Amino acid sequence: MEIESMVANSALIKAREGGSRGRSYKWKEMLRFNHISQCRDQASSIEREYYSLCVKQPIGKNLFQLFCRSRPDLQNYISLLDALASIHSIKVEVNGSLDVFL
């Protein structure tokens, strides 16, 4: 038991000392955000349309569906989108040889 506590204490002391610029430092550098002055140019190039955010991008699509499901007044819209997606999948399964309309 004493050996385990000594190992844990020595690991804690080494972690507090820092000094080593190993893997964690490299990840911290890679994940650092740019300064806000560098991001203003990029902000104008970001698409902010419904189709780009809620249809093309999978994360945006999932977030939009979660948002619609959380509000009772929007649940009809998300059920319509789900029905349209199922119709689209039926068309894809038929390989476009027949147009299936409900």
BAFI-3210 file (N, C-alpha, C; in Angstrom, 3 decimals, decimal comma, padded with zeros to 6 digits):
// residues 102
n [1|2|3|4|5|6|7|8|9|10|11|12|13|14|15|16|17|18|19|20|21|22|23|24|25|26|27|28|29|30|31|32|33|34|35|36|37|38|39|40|41|42|43|44|45|46|47|48|49|50|51|52|53|54|55|56|57|58|59|60|61|62|63|64|65|66|67|68|69|70|71|72|73|74|75|76|77|78|79|80|81|82|83|84|85|86|87|88|89|90|91|92|93|94|95|96|97|98|99|100|101|102]
n.u [000,816|001,970|003,834|002,276|001,115|003,409|004,242|002,072|002,274|004,783|004,222|002,335|003,899|005,723|003,932|003,056|005,385|005,854|007,458|008,261|007,955|006,108|003,917|001,363|001,730|002,163|-000,348|-001,904|-000,959|-001,752|-004,513|-005,167|-006,983|-007,103|-006,213|-008,735|-008,662|-007,586|-009,602|-011,740|-011,731|-012,290|-014,833|-016,554|-016,567|-017,941|-020,634|-023,986|-026,486|-029,620|-029,627|-026,923|-026,099|-027,972|-028,561|-026,443|-024,255|-023,511|-023,421|-024,687|-027,172|-028,065|-028,118|-030,073|-032,300|-032,514|-033,090|-035,573|-037,084|-037,183|-038,910|-042,336|-043,945|-042,528|-042,294|-043,912|-042,756|-040,280|-041,113|-042,191|-039,852|-038,534|-040,285|-040,000|-037,323|-037,467|-038,965|-037,142|-035,148|-036,504|-036,698|-034,007|-033,454|-034,873|-033,325|-033,719|-035,112|-037,832|-040,200|-041,305|-044,115|-045,963]
n.v [-001,190|001,201|001,580|002,094|004,548|006,104|006,072|007,354|009,861|010,733|010,926|012,965|015,083|015,369|016,129|018,577|020,038|020,456|021,779|019,881|019,752|018,166|015,922|016,933|019,697|020,165|019,449|021,370|023,672|023,148|023,199|025,756|028,771|031,212|034,709|037,211|039,248|038,011|036,340|037,763|038,156|035,593|035,256|036,568|034,891|032,607|030,468|031,183|030,104|028,307|025,839|025,229|025,062|023,360|021,191|020,268|019,956|017,489|017,749|020,190|019,535|017,553|019,079|020,964|019,292|018,355|020,765|021,407|019,261|019,789|021,864|022,269|023,572|023,292|020,640|019,477|020,327|019,025|016,391|016,415|016,847|014,442|012,638|013,421|012,760|009,987|009,399|010,205|008,289|006,007|006,547|006,418|003,737|002,531|003,148|005,251|004,459|004,362|006,802|007,435|008,484|009,649]
n.w [000,000|000,747|-001,237|-003,493|-002,789|-002,620|-005,291|-006,463|-005,197|-006,136|-008,840|-008,776|-007,825|-009,943|-011,938|-010,996|-011,052|-013,735|-016,506|-018,416|-021,839|-023,387|-025,055|-024,266|-024,260|-026,965|-028,035|-026,803|-028,014|-030,655|-030,457|-029,788|-030,151|-032,780|-032,650|-032,173|-034,072|-036,284|-036,994|-038,003|-040,761|-041,649|-040,670|-042,384|-044,548|-043,886|-044,484|-043,874|-044,310|-044,352|-045,783|-045,993|-043,286|-041,942|-043,551|-045,248|-043,438|-041,118|-038,277|-037,826|-038,861|-037,059|-034,687|-035,358|-035,607|-032,951|-031,698|-032,874|-031,974|-029,285|-028,964|-028,785|-030,706|-033,037|-033,675|-035,620|-037,987|-038,002|-038,139|-040,669|-042,175|-041,602|-042,848|-045,502|-045,865|-045,660|-047,925|-049,844|-049,396|-050,249|-052,961|-053,641|-053,149|-055,196|-057,245|-058,951|-061,214|-061,139|-060,266|-057,149|-055,629|-052,902]
ca.u [000,000|002,847|004,489|001,316|000,971|004,655|004,214|001,080|002,828|005,852|003,587|001,731|004,978|006,224|002,920|003,032|006,612|005,756|008,782|008,401|007,135|005,847|002,754|000,257|002,030|001,949|-001,789|-002,410|-000,610|-002,542|-005,910|-005,333|-007,697|-006,421|-006,660|-009,993|-008,382|-007,333|-010,829|-012,752|-011,760|-012,934|-016,251|-017,332|-016,591|-018,732|-021,991|-024,975|-027,780|-030,248|-029,206|-025,532|-025,947|-028,885|-028,740|-025,144|-023,359|-024,181|-023,562|-025,736|-028,436|-028,455|-028,462|-031,348|-033,344|-032,671|-033,762|-036,977|-037,766|-037,316|-039,981|-043,577|-044,497|-041,719|-042,227|-044,557|-041,800|-039,253|-041,737|-042,266|-038,511|-038,272|-041,076|-039,353|-036,085|-037,807|-039,346|-035,895|-034,462|-037,235|-036,286|-032,640|-033,501|-035,413|-032,249|-034,144|-035,799|-039,234|-040,435|-042,295|-044,769|-047,018]
ca.v [000,000|002,355|001,752|002,741|005,952|006,778|006,253|008,387|011,143|011,154|011,345|014,258|016,071|015,597|016,854|019,964|020,701|020,847|021,825|019,057|020,268|016,942|015,779|017,794|021,046|020,211|019,469|022,672|024,619|022,867|023,500|027,148|029,581|032,400|035,974|037,657|040,077|037,115|035,608|038,633|037,889|034,300|035,360|036,991|033,821|031,484|030,432|031,197|029,789|027,109|024,632|024,941|024,711|022,341|020,064|019,751|019,607|016,523|018,250|021,195|018,842|016,932|020,133|021,536|018,330|018,400|022,020|021,310|018,283|020,334|022,866|021,634|024,220|022,949|019,193|019,125|020,575|017,985|015,156|016,586|016,612|013,002|011,975|013,715|011,979|008,586|009,333|010,279|007,001|005,073|006,844|005,940|002,278|002,129|003,523|006,278|003,944|004,728|007,886|007,026|009,613|009,255]
ca.w [000,000|000,818|-002,536|-004,389|-002,406|-002,991|-006,744|-006,747|-004,757|-007,042|-010,083|-008,496|-007,739|-011,299|-012,694|-010,523|-011,467|-015,140|-017,097|-019,615|-022,935|-024,131|-025,926|-023,859|-024,714|-028,410|-028,270|-026,365|-029,070|-031,850|-030,205|-029,406|-031,124|-033,278|-032,073|-032,783|-035,248|-037,397|-037,316|-038,618|-042,197|-041,841|-040,303|-043,555|-045,543|-043,399|-045,003|-042,800|-044,894|-043,801|-046,486|-045,653|-041,877|-041,417|-044,463|-045,691|-042,345|-040,248|-036,909|-037,875|-039,087|-035,786|-033,736|-035,766|-035,254|-031,498|-031,366|-033,271|-031,120|-027,939|-028,943|-029,256|-031,894|-034,210|-033,861|-036,888|-039,072|-038,020|-038,628|-042,124|-042,721|-041,511|-043,881|-046,788|-045,933|-045,938|-049,340|-050,609|-049,299|-051,109|-054,335|-053,818|-053,208|-056,489|-058,170|-059,876|-062,388|-060,957|-059,333|-056,176|-054,985|-051,979]
c.u [000,864|003,518|003,559|001,169|002,235|004,696|003,242|001,600|003,920|005,280|002,943|002,777|005,526|005,225|002,870|004,268|006,517|007,118|008,935|007,448|006,842|004,596|001,630|000,495|001,784|000,469|-002,383|-002,125|-001,475|-003,999|-006,167|-006,039|-006,840|-006,952|-007,885|-009,756|-008,098|-008,600|-011,874|-012,850|-012,481|-014,424|-017,102|-017,447|-017,434|-020,147|-022,968|-026,373|-028,304|-029,696|-027,784|-025,400|-026,738|-029,085|-027,396|-024,294|-024,062|-024,385|-024,663|-027,109|-028,945|-028,856|-029,800|-032,496|-033,577|-033,410|-035,248|-037,740|-037,990|-038,446|-041,249|-044,137|-043,716|-041,660|-042,904|-043,584|-040,751|-039,847|-041,923|-040,910|-038,144|-039,036|-040,470|-038,060|-036,382|-038,258|-038,111|-035,153|-035,175|-036,839|-034,889|-032,625|-034,000|-034,412|-032,710|-034,873|-037,281|-039,304|-041,563|-042,837|-045,872|-048,085]
c.v [001,259|002,625|002,473|004,212|006,739|007,038|007,356|009,760|011,627|011,593|012,714|015,353|016,386|016,396|018,316|020,728|021,198|020,751|020,984|019,576|019,111|017,034|016,747|019,232|021,181|020,258|020,805|023,729|024,410|023,283|024,948|027,911|030,756|033,636|036,461|038,517|039,214|036,410|036,463|038,425|036,577|034,366|035,763|035,881|032,616|031,575|030,350|030,958|028,494|025,858|024,238|024,430|023,481|021,152|019,452|019,218|018,677|017,025|019,294|020,579|018,221|017,975|020,771|020,597|018,304|019,655|021,942|020,324|018,830|021,353|022,268|022,264|023,880|021,452|018,750|019,302|019,471|016,658|015,227|016,328|015,129|012,242|012,211|012,926|010,515|008,408|009,355|008,943|005,936|005,285|006,309|004,417|001,780|002,453|004,493|005,760|004,269|005,904|007,473|008,265|009,093|010,318]
c.w [000,000|-000,521|-003,507|-004,058|-002,753|-004,490|-007,113|-006,355|-005,693|-008,387|-009,926|-008,455|-009,127|-012,128|-012,278|-010,950|-012,898|-015,777|-018,346|-020,677|-023,883|-024,979|-025,548|-024,309|-026,209|-028,730|-027,874|-027,419|-030,317|-031,674|-029,799|-030,526|-031,563|-032,556|-032,847|-034,024|-036,480|-037,859|-038,017|-040,119|-042,488|-041,545|-041,496|-044,597|-045,114|-043,950|-043,842|-043,354|-044,309|-044,457|-046,110|-044,218|-041,465|-042,334|-044,832|-044,538|-041,367|-038,821|-036,858|-038,061|-037,789|-034,754|-034,067|-035,410|-033,743|-031,058|-031,697|-032,387|-029,704|-027,827|-029,529|-030,530|-033,162|-034,489|-035,154|-038,054|-039,158|-038,464|-040,141|-042,768|-042,670|-042,588|-045,263|-046,948|-046,221|-047,381|-050,217|-050,562|-050,129|-052,556|-054,612|-053,923|-054,554|-057,604|-059,241|-061,099|-062,330|-060,001|-058,425|-055,494|-054,081|-051,951]
res [m|e|i|e|s|m|v|a|n|s|a|l|i|k|a|r|e|g|g|s|r|g|r|s|y|k|w|k|e|m|l|r|f|n|h|i|s|q|c|r|d|q|a|s|s|i|e|r|e|y|y|s|l|c|v|k|q|p|i|g|k|n|l|f|q|l|f|c|r|s|r|p|d|l|q|n|y|i|s|l|l|d|a|l|a|s|i|h|s|i|k|v|e|v|n|g|s|l|d|v|f|l]
***
